[in-house]
């Protein structure tokens, strides 16, 4: 609602949940949702040529992977999915406290993560899942990956995942804006940025809005349409 009130057309994308529905179902569904938006968003005043993807937690993993699929044609071919939007239409991603490397994820000791990935992949020791590397966005970043905004709390067990992903993005020359509290003693946990009554969340929101404004400069052929921001559900298990 805050982003909508700031002038963005916001679309919430839901997807079927594990363990009844497993990977790569959510990726396929999210890509289909982008097709629907591409074909229909003008009736809501949105501009598909100024598209942002984003979410938090497991939704952040999905958004980051979808951005890789859009920007990396070889990865899309490997997954057998044709992207519903063009890379030049994707202006940026906003990723909050997500998981981006399944090979290093267990080391974070994130509560419940083994259960979540078991439910999502169907393999109890998820690292042995034969498609696990597809889920690791760190493996699929190219210089065409969109500008990225990442935020994570210093008390979030997933903080190392964001730090690792930032390093990968920067090595590929991707523009990255990161809101980090490492070593500050702020004690900000998972999804701290959702509590807009706190100073830390408000500071992060301001930087989010600055990032969106900076990367959504209009194409003059689309004047009168508003940037389109996609939020993703972050639930994995019922």
Secondary structure, 3 states (H helix, E strand, C coil): CHHHHCCCEEEEECCCCECCCCCCHHHHHHHHHHHHHHHHHHHHCEEEEEEEEEEECHHHHHHHHHHHHHHCHHHHHHHCCCCCCCHHHEEEEEEECCCCCCCCCHHHCCCCHHHHHHHHHCCCCHHHCCCHHHHCHHHCCCCCCCCEEEECCCCCCCHHHHHHHHHHHHHCCCCEEEECCCCCCCCCCCCHHHCCCCHHHHHHHHHHHHHHHHHCCCCHHHCCCEEEEEEECCCCEC
